[in-house]
Amino acid sequence: MATKNRENVHSKRQQKSQKKTTTDPIAGITADNSLDCTSQQTINSVSHAVQVPDAIPANALVKLKSHEVARRIRSIAGTSDVPDSHKRLRRLARQIIDKQNSPAEKSSAIRTAIGDCLDAAARLNLPGEKWLQFEAAVWALSWLVRTHRDGDASSELFERLMTIAMSAQALLKVRDTSSARFMFTLARLFADVEACRCLEADVMDSLSEEICRLVSASGAVGLSGSTLILERVIRWTAIRELALAFGATAWTAATERHWAAAATGALRLLGSEGRVLTDASRLPASYSAPLLAACASSAAKQVQRTARYLEKTKEKNRQHPQPKHSKKTSKSTAAKLLARDLNDSAAAVAVIRSAWNGRNDLRIQLEYSDATPQLEIAVGDRLVVNGPWQWIASLGGQPLDAEGPWTVSCWESDQNATYLEIIAPLGGDLEIERTVVMIPDDHIIILSDVLKPRCGADESETLRVLSSPVEAQSSEICYQSSIRLACSLEAKCAVETREITISDSAPRFLALPLALPEWRLAAGHGEFDCKTLENEAVDICLRQRTIAKRLFAPLWIDCNPARIGEPLTWRALTVADTRRNLGPQQAAAFRVQSGNKQWLLYRSLDLPRNRTVLGCNLACEFMIGRIGRRGIVSRIIEIQ
């Protein structure tokens, strides 16, 4: 007997010495290479028909601590946008770390809570919320099984999760990866079950294919809308974090490069305090936390500094609320961060930011792959414009349609301003030029369209004054553009003047139609108003017409709420060329005043020449500048 006992002790010591343990410093999860007999029996009891192999591969069984599981479930709850789901998951997390009840009572309470999560998820019509509930149930059930607090009683719950996972495999085949995080968590936490292990390969193959298919070389994601793009990139990032926490690589090196590019591009789409903006509100800070954490540990220094800067700004805003407009980022700090702007001509998308300060940043996203571009404008923590940037044009009563795709004709960006111009050919030998300009320091955005003859047209013919009424009618250009406001925003037209104020609980921005007279009583060739659609969305519509074959339609957007209510005016100015006043079909200039600030906007519609406006000599196509107190124009950006 003594010899036998000594052999048993020696055997146990040998097994203990062969047992390897790896601990991930980030997640605090411990993985064992071996599977003890008790855990094997527990898995057998919950898996029933699923055959467990004799040899379990490395990292197959994960030992979970209650506080780690509770933290994971609280993190999932933090990403939920449904109050009932949030409370249900928080309650489940509290039950995991409960020390007041007996083990049997605690296990029974957790099983009941898991069942409630599964039942509630089945009733939800929101796919994202449904898979969050399922994932939290996997974490809780895995903890019950691994800590030997449960036996056959959890088999029904496990079978329900497996049934859900098998049905989710069909979604992966149609390129729907909304269930990927749930399936990956199930595959990793129950890796000793062969049916679960098979899920991981399907998930990672689908994710790798999706990432490489959607992400361009510059990091642009081939989806429409910043909310959808961020949701997808955060999903990839969360699964990557889980894989690293379990001590494994998520995907191949090529997929990792595509993910890193997408994560870098996604940083530019975040709103104030690094949060994801939706059409009506913003998502909880914990929703974007995986993205910020992954970027903060990036090997690329600029990406790392930018993510940490956003997190630092978030903490600073919580401790010390900012004034209405924060200070400008210093040049030395800005040089260490990511470039504010990105234009990917191949993906037909541009992202323009005013700064990385946080609360009052401006952000524009323009997607121009379709004939009708999609436009987003965010001010701080609020989406103010979100939808199609519509345009309709006709020549002599005949509609003008785009005869080709949008192409970038000019892209300029520096610390003073950003200028993007895209162009598309139209019928009738015309073309349309769409321009987006942002002045970061002044919180000004200019959206404009130019209709003019294509390059190579006879200049003398297009600039000729049309005297015959019949000829004028056949050459009349009618134009209309509209931008879609985000949900819950209201547009209020001024009674006597033509500006429109956009607000919800507070004023958001002012919109001015510079080519139309300020006063409604003044005659003008066009209208500027707002229109409510059947789905209760609100469009701001600008209509103009001209008998010349050239038209300039600028929309001035002032995104500084502090200037709303201050003295406001705008005027069309006379442009002179060799002591001769030019008509609006050749060049246009405007002076805008808001409060004590004034700006000068100039646009040439024909070949640029040396011209004069407001005492300023211009030989460019486009210019915008600030007018000082002494009337001197300080040029912000000039496009030749």
C-alpha positions as CSV (number, residue, x, y, z in Angstrom):
1,M,0.0,0.0,0.0
2,A,2.8,2.4,0.9
3,T,4.5,1.7,-2.5
4,K,1.2,2.3,-4.2
5,N,0.7,5.6,-2.5
6,R,4.2,6.7,-3.3
7,E,3.5,5.9,-7.0
8,N,0.3,7.9,-6.9
9,V,2.1,10.9,-5.4
10,H,4.9,10.6,-8.0
11,S,2.3,10.4,-10.7
12,K,0.4,13.5,-9.5
13,R,3.7,15.5,-9.3
14,Q,4.6,14.4,-12.8
15,Q,1.2,15.4,-14.1
16,K,1.5,18.8,-12.3
17,S,4.9,19.4,-13.8
18,Q,3.7,18.6,-17.3
19,K,0.7,20.9,-16.9
20,K,1.4,24.2,-18.8
21,T,-0.4,27.4,-18.0
22,T,-0.5,30.6,-20.1
23,T,-2.0,33.8,-18.9
24,D,-2.9,36.8,-21.1
25,P,-2.0,40.0,-19.3
26,I,-4.8,42.0,-20.9
27,A,-7.8,39.8,-20.3
28,G,-6.8,38.0,-17.2
29,I,-8.0,34.6,-18.6
30,T,-6.0,31.5,-17.8
31,A,-5.9,28.6,-20.3
32,D,-4.8,25.1,-19.4
33,N,-3.5,22.6,-21.9
34,S,-4.9,19.6,-20.0
35,L,-8.5,18.6,-19.1
36,D,-9.1,17.2,-15.6
37,C,-11.5,14.2,-15.1
38,T,-14.2,16.2,-13.3
39,S,-14.4,18.8,-16.1
40,Q,-14.5,16.0,-18.6
41,Q,-17.5,14.5,-16.9
42,T,-19.2,17.8,-16.6
43,I,-18.9,18.5,-20.3
44,N,-20.2,15.0,-21.0
45,S,-23.2,15.7,-19.0
46,V,-24.1,19.0,-20.8
47,S,-23.2,17.8,-24.3
48,H,-25.0,14.5,-24.3
49,A,-25.1,13.6,-28.0
50,V,-21.9,15.6,-28.8
51,Q,-18.9,13.2,-28.7
52,V,-15.9,14.6,-26.8
53,P,-12.5,13.4,-28.1
54,D,-9.9,11.6,-26.0
55,A,-7.2,14.2,-26.7
56,I,-8.1,17.8,-26.2
57,P,-5.9,20.3,-28.1
58,A,-4.0,23.1,-26.5
59,N,-6.0,25.9,-24.9
60,A,-9.1,23.8,-25.2
61,L,-10.4,24.4,-21.7
62,V,-10.6,27.9,-20.2
63,K,-10.8,28.3,-16.5
64,L,-12.8,31.5,-15.8
65,K,-12.8,33.5,-12.6
66,S,-16.2,35.0,-11.6
67,H,-15.0,38.6,-11.6
68,E,-13.6,38.2,-15.2
69,V,-16.9,36.7,-16.4
70,A,-18.9,39.4,-14.7
71,R,-16.6,42.1,-16.3
72,R,-17.2,40.5,-19.7
73,I,-21.0,40.5,-19.2
74,R,-21.0,44.1,-17.9
75,S,-19.0,45.1,-21.0
76,I,-21.6,43.4,-23.2
77,A,-24.3,45.2,-21.3
78,G,-22.6,48.5,-21.8
79,T,-22.9,48.1,-25.6
80,S,-26.6,47.5,-25.4
81,D,-28.9,50.3,-26.5
82,V,-32.1,48.7,-25.2
83,P,-32.7,49.6,-21.5
84,D,-34.4,46.2,-20.7
85,S,-31.5,44.2,-22.2
86,H,-29.0,46.4,-20.4
87,K,-30.6,45.8,-17.0
88,R,-31.0,42.1,-17.6
89,L,-27.3,41.6,-18.4
90,R,-26.2,43.7,-15.5
91,R,-28.4,41.6,-13.2
92,L,-26.8,38.4,-14.6
93,A,-23.3,39.9,-14.0
94,R,-24.2,40.6,-10.3
95,Q,-25.5,37.0,-9.9
96,I,-22.1,35.7,-11.1
97,I,-20.2,37.4,-8.3
98,D,-22.9,37.0,-5.6
99,K,-21.5,35.5,-2.4
100,Q,-24.6,35.7,-0.2
101,N,-26.6,32.7,-1.4
102,S,-25.5,29.1,-1.2
103,P,-23.9,27.4,-4.3
104,A,-27.1,25.6,-5.1
105,E,-29.2,28.7,-4.9
106,K,-26.7,30.7,-6.9
107,S,-26.5,28.1,-9.7
108,S,-30.3,28.0,-9.9
109,A,-30.5,31.8,-10.0
110,I,-27.9,32.0,-12.8
111,R,-29.6,29.2,-14.8
112,T,-32.9,31.1,-14.6
113,A,-31.2,34.4,-15.6
114,I,-29.5,32.6,-18.6
115,G,-32.9,31.2,-19.7
116,D,-34.4,34.7,-19.4
117,C,-31.6,36.1,-21.7
118,L,-32.3,33.4,-24.3
119,D,-36.1,33.9,-24.2
120,A,-35.8,37.7,-24.4
121,A,-33.3,37.5,-27.3
122,A,-35.7,35.2,-29.2
123,R,-38.3,38.0,-29.0
124,L,-36.1,40.8,-30.1
125,N,-36.3,42.1,-33.6
126,L,-32.9,43.8,-33.4
127,P,-30.2,41.4,-34.6
128,G,-27.4,43.2,-32.8
129,E,-29.2,43.1,-29.4
130,K,-30.2,39.5,-29.9
131,W,-26.6,38.3,-30.4
132,L,-25.4,40.3,-27.4
133,Q,-27.8,38.4,-25.2
134,F,-26.7,35.1,-26.6
135,E,-23.0,35.9,-26.0
136,A,-23.6,36.9,-22.4
137,A,-25.4,33.6,-21.9
138,V,-22.4,31.7,-23.2
139,W,-20.1,33.4,-20.7
140,A,-22.4,32.7,-17.8
141,L,-23.0,29.1,-18.8
142,S,-19.3,28.4,-19.4
143,W,-18.5,29.7,-15.9
144,L,-21.2,27.4,-14.4
145,V,-19.8,24.4,-16.1
146,R,-16.1,25.0,-15.5
147,T,-16.5,25.8,-11.8
148,H,-18.4,22.5,-11.2
149,R,-21.4,24.3,-9.9
150,D,-23.7,22.6,-12.3
151,G,-24.3,19.2,-13.7
152,D,-27.1,17.9,-16.0
153,A,-29.3,20.9,-15.2
154,S,-27.4,23.0,-17.7
155,S,-27.7,20.6,-20.6
156,E,-30.9,22.1,-21.9
157,L,-29.4,25.6,-22.0
158,F,-26.3,24.3,-23.8
159,E,-28.4,22.5,-26.3
160,R,-30.4,25.7,-27.0
161,L,-27.1,27.6,-27.6
162,M,-25.9,24.9,-29.9
163,T,-29.1,25.0,-31.9
164,I,-28.8,28.8,-32.2
165,A,-25.2,28.5,-33.3
166,M,-26.1,25.9,-36.0
167,S,-28.8,28.2,-37.4
168,A,-26.3,31.1,-37.3
169,Q,-24.0,29.2,-39.6
170,A,-26.5,29.7,-42.4
171,L,-26.1,33.5,-41.9
172,L,-22.3,33.2,-42.5
173,K,-23.0,31.5,-45.8
174,V,-24.9,34.6,-47.0
175,R,-22.1,37.0,-45.8
176,D,-24.0,38.0,-42.6
177,T,-21.4,38.1,-39.8
178,S,-23.7,39.7,-37.1
179,S,-23.5,36.4,-35.2
180,A,-19.8,36.0,-35.5
181,R,-18.8,37.3,-32.0
182,F,-21.3,35.0,-30.3
183,M,-20.2,32.0,-32.3
184,F,-16.5,32.6,-31.7
185,T,-17.1,33.0,-28.0
186,L,-19.0,29.7,-27.9
187,A,-16.3,28.0,-29.9
188,R,-13.5,29.2,-27.6
189,L,-15.2,28.7,-24.3
190,F,-16.5,25.2,-25.2
191,A,-13.5,24.2,-27.3
192,D,-13.5,20.7,-25.8
193,V,-16.8,20.0,-27.6
194,E,-16.1,19.0,-31.2
195,A,-19.2,20.7,-32.6
196,C,-18.2,24.0,-31.0
197,R,-14.6,23.7,-32.4
198,C,-16.0,23.4,-35.9
199,L,-17.7,26.8,-35.5
200,E,-14.4,28.7,-35.1
201,A,-13.1,27.8,-38.5
202,D,-16.3,28.9,-40.2
203,V,-16.3,32.2,-38.3
204,M,-12.7,33.1,-39.0
205,D,-13.0,32.2,-42.7
206,S,-16.1,34.4,-43.0
207,L,-14.5,37.3,-41.2
208,S,-11.3,37.1,-43.2
209,E,-13.2,37.1,-46.5
210,E,-15.3,40.0,-45.4
211,I,-12.4,42.1,-44.2
212,C,-10.4,41.6,-47.3
213,R,-13.4,42.2,-49.5
214,L,-14.7,45.4,-47.9
215,V,-11.5,47.2,-46.8
216,S,-9.5,49.2,-49.3
217,A,-5.7,49.9,-49.1
218,S,-6.3,53.3,-47.5
219,G,-8.7,51.8,-44.9
220,A,-12.0,52.8,-46.4
221,V,-14.7,50.3,-45.7
222,G,-17.1,49.5,-48.5
223,L,-20.3,50.2,-46.5
224,S,-22.7,53.1,-46.5
225,G,-22.9,55.4,-43.5
226,S,-20.4,55.9,-40.6
227,T,-22.6,54.1,-38.1
228,L,-22.7,50.9,-40.2
229,I,-18.9,51.2,-40.9
230,L,-18.0,51.6,-37.2
231,E,-20.3,48.8,-36.2
232,R,-18.6,46.4,-38.5
233,V,-15.0,47.5,-37.6
234,I,-15.8,47.3,-33.9
235,R,-17.2,43.8,-34.4
236,W,-14.0,42.7,-36.1
237,T,-11.9,44.4,-33.4
238,A,-13.9,42.7,-30.5
239,I,-13.4,39.3,-32.0
240,R,-9.7,40.0,-32.5
241,E,-9.4,41.0,-28.9
242,L,-11.1,37.8,-27.8
243,A,-8.7,35.7,-29.9
244,L,-5.7,37.4,-28.4
245,A,-7.2,37.0,-24.9
246,F,-7.4,33.3,-25.5
247,G,-3.8,33.2,-26.6
248,A,-4.2,32.8,-30.3
249,T,-3.9,34.9,-33.4
250,A,-7.2,36.0,-35.0
251,W,-6.4,35.7,-38.7
252,T,-3.6,35.8,-41.2
253,A,-1.1,38.6,-41.6
254,A,-2.8,39.9,-44.7
255,T,-6.1,40.1,-43.0
256,E,-4.4,41.8,-40.0
257,R,-3.1,44.5,-42.3
258,H,-6.6,45.1,-43.8
259,W,-8.1,45.3,-40.3
260,A,-5.4,47.7,-39.1
261,A,-6.2,50.0,-42.1
262,A,-9.9,49.8,-41.3
263,A,-9.4,50.6,-37.6
264,T,-7.2,53.6,-38.5
265,G,-9.9,54.9,-40.9
266,A,-12.6,54.3,-38.3
267,L,-11.0,56.7,-35.9
268,R,-11.8,59.6,-38.2
269,L,-15.5,58.6,-38.0
270,L,-15.8,58.8,-34.3
271,G,-17.7,61.7,-32.7
272,S,-16.9,63.6,-29.6
273,E,-15.2,61.6,-26.8
274,G,-14.5,58.8,-29.3
275,R,-18.2,57.7,-29.5
276,V,-20.2,56.3,-32.3
277,L,-22.9,58.7,-33.6
278,T,-26.3,57.4,-34.9
279,D,-29.0,59.2,-36.7
280,A,-30.8,60.2,-33.5
281,S,-28.2,60.0,-30.7
282,R,-24.9,58.5,-29.8
283,L,-24.0,55.0,-28.6
284,P,-22.5,54.3,-25.1
285,A,-18.8,54.9,-24.7
286,S,-18.2,51.2,-24.0
287,Y,-19.4,50.4,-27.5
288,S,-16.3,52.0,-29.1
289,A,-14.0,51.0,-26.3
290,P,-12.6,47.9,-28.1
291,L,-11.6,50.1,-31.1
292,L,-9.9,52.8,-29.0
293,A,-8.1,50.2,-26.9
294,A,-6.8,48.3,-29.9
295,C,-5.7,51.5,-31.6
296,A,-4.0,52.7,-28.4
297,S,-1.8,49.6,-28.5
298,S,-1.1,49.9,-32.2
299,A,2.5,49.7,-33.5
300,A,1.8,52.8,-35.7
301,K,2.8,55.7,-33.5
302,Q,0.3,58.2,-35.0
303,V,-2.6,55.8,-34.6
304,Q,-1.5,55.1,-31.0
305,R,-1.2,58.8,-30.2
306,T,-4.6,59.6,-31.8
307,A,-6.5,56.9,-29.9
308,R,-4.9,57.9,-26.6
309,Y,-5.5,61.6,-27.3
310,L,-9.2,60.8,-27.8
311,E,-9.4,58.9,-24.6
312,K,-7.5,61.7,-22.8
313,T,-9.9,64.3,-24.2
314,K,-12.9,62.1,-23.0
315,E,-11.6,62.0,-19.5
316,K,-10.8,65.8,-19.5
317,N,-14.3,66.6,-20.7
318,R,-15.8,64.5,-17.9
319,Q,-13.7,66.3,-15.2
320,H,-13.8,69.8,-16.6
321,P,-16.7,70.6,-19.0
322,Q,-15.5,72.5,-22.0
323,P,-16.8,75.9,-23.0
324,K,-18.9,76.2,-26.2
325,H,-15.8,76.0,-28.4
326,S,-12.6,74.3,-27.3
327,K,-9.1,75.6,-28.0
328,K,-7.4,74.7,-31.3
329,T,-5.0,71.8,-31.2
330,S,-1.5,73.0,-31.2
331,K,0.7,72.5,-34.3
332,S,3.1,70.3,-32.4
333,T,0.3,68.0,-31.2
334,A,-1.5,67.9,-34.5
335,A,1.7,66.8,-36.2
336,K,1.9,63.8,-34.0
337,L,-1.7,62.7,-34.7
338,L,-3.3,61.2,-37.7
339,A,-4.1,63.4,-40.6
340,R,-7.6,64.9,-40.2
341,D,-8.7,64.2,-43.7
342,L,-8.8,61.2,-46.0
343,N,-9.9,60.9,-49.7
344,D,-9.9,57.5,-51.3
345,S,-10.7,58.0,-55.0
346,A,-10.8,54.2,-55.7
347,A,-13.4,53.7,-52.9
348,A,-15.1,57.0,-53.8
349,V,-15.3,58.2,-50.2
350,A,-13.9,61.2,-48.4
351,V,-13.7,62.0,-44.7
352,I,-12.9,65.5,-43.5
353,R,-12.4,66.5,-39.8
354,S,-11.9,69.9,-38.3
355,A,-9.7,68.6,-35.4
356,W,-9.2,65.9,-32.8
357,N,-10.3,68.1,-29.9
358,G,-13.5,66.2,-29.1
359,R,-16.6,68.0,-28.1
360,N,-17.0,70.5,-31.0
361,D,-15.3,68.8,-33.9
362,L,-16.8,68.9,-37.3
363,R,-16.8,65.8,-39.4
364,I,-17.9,65.3,-43.0
365,Q,-18.2,62.0,-44.8
366,L,-19.0,62.0,-48.6
367,E,-19.7,58.8,-50.5
368,Y,-19.8,59.5,-54.2
369,S,-19.8,56.0,-55.8
370,D,-23.5,56.5,-56.9
371,A,-25.0,59.3,-59.0
372,T,-26.6,60.7,-55.8
373,P,-23.8,61.1,-53.2
374,Q,-24.4,60.3,-49.6
375,L,-23.5,63.1,-47.2
376,E,-23.0,63.1,-43.4
377,I,-22.2,66.1,-41.3
378,A,-21.5,65.7,-37.6
379,V,-21.1,68.6,-35.1
380,G,-19.5,67.4,-31.9
381,D,-21.7,64.6,-30.5
382,R,-24.6,65.0,-33.0
383,L,-25.2,64.0,-36.6
384,V,-26.9,67.0,-38.2
385,V,-27.0,65.9,-41.9
386,N,-27.4,62.2,-42.8
387,G,-28.7,61.1,-46.1
388,P,-28.6,61.7,-49.9
389,W,-27.3,64.9,-51.3
390,Q,-29.9,65.1,-54.0
391,W,-29.7,67.1,-57.2
392,I,-32.0,67.6,-60.2
393,A,-31.2,69.7,-63.3
394,S,-32.8,70.4,-66.6
395,L,-31.9,72.3,-69.7
396,G,-34.7,73.9,-71.7
397,G,-37.2,71.7,-69.9
398,Q,-35.3,68.5,-70.7
399,P,-33.9,66.6,-67.6
400,L,-30.2,66.3,-67.3
401,D,-28.8,63.0,-66.1
402,A,-25.3,62.0,-65.2
403,E,-23.6,60.2,-68.1
404,G,-20.6,59.0,-66.1
405,P,-19.3,58.4,-62.6
406,W,-18.1,61.1,-60.2
407,T,-14.3,61.7,-60.4
408,V,-12.1,63.8,-58.2
409,S,-10.9,66.9,-60.0
410,C,-9.3,68.6,-57.0
411,W,-8.3,67.7,-53.4
412,E,-6.5,70.1,-51.2
413,S,-6.1,69.9,-47.4
414,D,-4.0,71.8,-44.9
415,Q,-4.4,73.2,-41.4
416,N,-6.4,76.2,-42.7
417,A,-9.0,74.5,-44.9
418,T,-10.0,71.4,-46.9
419,Y,-11.3,71.5,-50.4
420,L,-12.8,68.6,-52.3
421,E,-14.2,68.9,-55.9
422,I,-15.8,66.0,-57.8
423,I,-17.1,66.2,-61.3
424,A,-19.6,64.2,-63.5
425,P,-20.6,64.6,-67.1
426,L,-24.2,65.6,-68.0
427,G,-26.2,65.6,-71.1
428,G,-26.3,68.6,-73.4
429,D,-22.5,68.9,-73.3
430,L,-22.7,70.1,-69.7
431,E,-21.0,68.9,-66.5
432,I,-21.7,69.3,-62.8
433,E,-19.0,70.1,-60.2
434,R,-19.8,69.5,-56.6
435,T,-17.5,71.2,-54.0
436,V,-17.2,70.6,-50.3
437,V,-15.1,73.1,-48.3
438,M,-14.4,73.1,-44.6
439,I,-12.8,75.9,-42.6
440,P,-11.9,74.2,-39.3
441,D,-11.1,77.4,-37.2
442,D,-14.4,79.1,-38.1
443,H,-16.6,76.0,-38.1
444,I,-17.8,76.8,-41.6
445,I,-18.9,74.3,-44.3
446,I,-19.6,75.3,-47.9
447,L,-21.6,72.9,-50.2
448,S,-21.8,74.1,-53.8
449,D,-22.7,73.0,-57.2
450,V,-21.5,74.4,-60.5
451,L,-23.2,73.6,-63.8
452,K,-21.2,74.6,-66.9
453,P,-20.2,73.4,-70.3
454,R,-17.7,70.6,-70.5
455,C,-14.1,71.3,-71.2
456,G,-13.5,72.1,-74.9
457,A,-16.8,73.9,-75.4
458,D,-16.8,77.2,-77.4
459,E,-16.4,79.9,-74.7
460,S,-17.7,82.7,-76.8
461,E,-20.9,80.8,-77.5
462,T,-21.6,79.8,-73.9
463,L,-21.0,83.4,-72.6
464,R,-23.1,85.0,-75.3
465,V,-26.1,87.0,-74.0
466,L,-29.4,85.4,-75.2
467,S,-31.7,88.1,-76.4
468,S,-34.5,86.1,-78.1
469,P,-37.2,84.8,-75.7
470,V,-37.4,81.5,-77.5
471,E,-33.7,81.1,-77.4
472,A,-33.6,82.0,-73.7
473,Q,-36.3,79.5,-72.9
474,S,-34.5,76.7,-74.7
475,S,-31.3,77.5,-72.8
476,E,-32.8,78.0,-69.3
477,I,-31.1,75.8,-66.7
478,C,-33.3,74.8,-63.7
479,Y,-31.5,73.3,-60.8
480,Q,-32.5,71.9,-57.4
481,S,-30.4,70.4,-54.6
482,S,-31.3,69.1,-51.2
483,I,-29.7,67.7,-48.1
484,R,-31.4,65.4,-45.6
485,L,-31.4,66.4,-41.9
486,A,-30.8,63.8,-39.2
487,C,-33.7,62.5,-37.1
488,S,-35.3,64.8,-34.5
489,L,-33.9,67.9,-36.0
490,E,-36.2,70.8,-36.9
491,A,-35.7,73.4,-39.6
492,K,-37.1,76.9,-39.1
493,C,-37.2,79.4,-42.0
494,A,-36.8,83.0,-41.1
495,V,-39.9,85.2,-41.7
496,E,-38.3,88.1,-43.6
497,T,-35.0,86.7,-44.7
498,R,-34.0,83.5,-46.4
499,E,-31.7,81.8,-43.8
500,I,-32.8,78.6,-42.1
501,T,-32.0,77.6,-38.5
502,I,-31.5,74.0,-37.7
503,S,-32.1,72.9,-34.1
504,D,-33.3,70.2,-31.7
505,S,-32.9,70.9,-28.0
506,A,-30.4,73.6,-28.9
507,P,-29.4,75.5,-32.1
508,R,-27.1,73.4,-34.4
509,F,-26.3,75.4,-37.5
510,L,-27.4,78.1,-39.9
511,A,-27.9,77.6,-43.7
512,L,-27.6,80.5,-46.1
513,P,-28.3,80.5,-49.9
514,L,-25.6,82.9,-50.9
515,A,-26.7,83.2,-54.6
516,L,-30.2,84.3,-53.6
517,P,-31.0,87.7,-52.1
518,E,-31.0,87.9,-48.3
519,W,-34.5,89.5,-48.1
520,R,-37.5,87.5,-49.2
521,L,-39.1,90.6,-50.7
522,A,-36.2,91.0,-53.1
523,A,-36.7,89.3,-56.5
524,G,-34.5,86.3,-57.0
525,H,-34.1,83.5,-59.5
526,G,-34.8,80.7,-57.0
527,E,-36.2,79.6,-53.6
528,F,-34.7,78.2,-50.4
529,D,-37.0,76.3,-48.0
530,C,-37.5,73.1,-46.1
531,K,-39.7,70.1,-46.9
532,T,-41.0,67.4,-44.7
533,L,-41.2,63.9,-46.3
534,E,-43.7,61.1,-45.7
535,N,-41.3,59.4,-43.4
536,E,-41.1,62.6,-41.4
537,A,-37.5,63.3,-42.6
538,V,-36.7,66.9,-43.4
539,D,-34.9,68.1,-46.5
540,I,-33.4,71.6,-47.0
541,C,-34.0,72.5,-50.6
542,L,-32.3,75.0,-52.8
543,R,-33.7,75.9,-56.2
544,Q,-32.1,78.2,-58.8
545,R,-32.5,79.0,-62.5
546,T,-30.7,81.0,-65.1
547,I,-30.8,81.6,-68.8
548,A,-27.1,81.3,-69.2
549,K,-25.3,78.0,-69.5
550,R,-23.4,78.5,-66.3
551,L,-24.9,78.3,-62.8
552,F,-23.3,78.6,-59.3
553,A,-25.3,77.4,-56.3
554,P,-23.5,77.8,-53.0
555,L,-24.9,76.8,-49.6
556,W,-23.1,78.4,-46.6
557,I,-23.4,76.3,-43.4
558,D,-22.3,78.0,-40.1
559,C,-21.8,75.3,-37.5
560,N,-20.9,77.6,-34.6
561,P,-24.1,77.8,-32.4
562,A,-22.6,80.8,-30.5
563,R,-23.0,82.9,-33.7
564,I,-26.7,82.1,-34.1
565,G,-28.8,85.1,-33.1
566,E,-26.0,87.6,-33.8
567,P,-26.2,90.1,-36.6
568,L,-26.2,88.2,-39.9
569,T,-26.1,89.4,-43.5
570,W,-24.8,88.4,-46.9
571,R,-24.5,90.2,-50.3
572,A,-23.5,89.4,-53.8
573,L,-20.5,91.4,-55.0
574,T,-19.5,92.8,-58.3
575,V,-16.5,91.2,-60.0
576,A,-14.6,93.4,-62.4
577,D,-12.2,92.4,-65.3
578,T,-10.2,95.1,-66.9
579,R,-12.7,97.8,-65.7
580,R,-15.7,95.8,-67.0
581,N,-18.3,94.3,-64.6
582,L,-18.8,90.6,-65.2
583,G,-22.1,88.8,-65.3
584,P,-23.0,85.9,-63.0
585,Q,-22.3,83.4,-65.8
586,Q,-18.6,84.4,-65.7
587,A,-17.8,84.8,-62.0
588,A,-19.5,85.2,-58.7
589,A,-18.4,86.7,-55.3
590,F,-20.2,87.1,-52.0
591,R,-19.6,88.8,-48.6
592,V,-20.9,87.0,-45.5
593,Q,-21.1,88.6,-42.1
594,S,-22.0,86.8,-38.9
595,G,-21.5,88.7,-35.6
596,N,-18.2,90.5,-35.9
597,K,-16.7,88.2,-38.5
598,Q,-16.8,88.6,-42.2
599,W,-15.7,86.3,-45.1
600,L,-15.2,86.7,-48.9
601,L,-16.1,83.9,-51.2
602,Y,-15.2,84.0,-54.9
603,R,-15.8,81.5,-57.7
604,S,-14.9,81.8,-61.4
605,L,-17.2,80.0,-63.8
606,D,-15.1,80.4,-67.0
607,L,-11.4,80.4,-67.5
608,P,-9.6,82.0,-64.6
609,R,-8.2,85.5,-65.3
610,N,-6.9,88.4,-63.3
611,R,-10.0,90.0,-61.7
612,T,-10.9,92.3,-58.9
613,V,-13.5,92.1,-56.2
614,L,-13.7,94.1,-53.0
615,G,-10.3,95.6,-53.7
616,C,-8.7,92.1,-53.9
617,N,-7.0,90.9,-57.1
618,L,-7.7,87.3,-58.0
619,A,-6.4,85.0,-60.7
620,C,-7.7,81.7,-59.4
621,E,-10.8,79.6,-59.8
622,F,-11.9,79.6,-56.1
623,M,-10.9,81.6,-53.1
624,I,-12.3,82.1,-49.6
625,G,-10.8,84.5,-47.1
626,R,-11.5,86.5,-44.0
627,I,-12.2,90.2,-44.2
628,G,-10.3,92.1,-41.5
629,R,-11.4,95.2,-39.6
630,R,-9.6,97.4,-42.1
631,G,-11.1,95.7,-45.1
632,I,-8.0,93.6,-45.9
633,V,-8.7,90.1,-47.1
634,S,-6.7,87.3,-45.5
635,R,-6.9,84.4,-47.8
636,I,-7.7,81.0,-46.2
637,I,-7.5,78.8,-49.3
638,E,-7.0,79.5,-53.0
639,I,-7.6,77.0,-55.8
640,Q,-5.9,77.7,-59.2
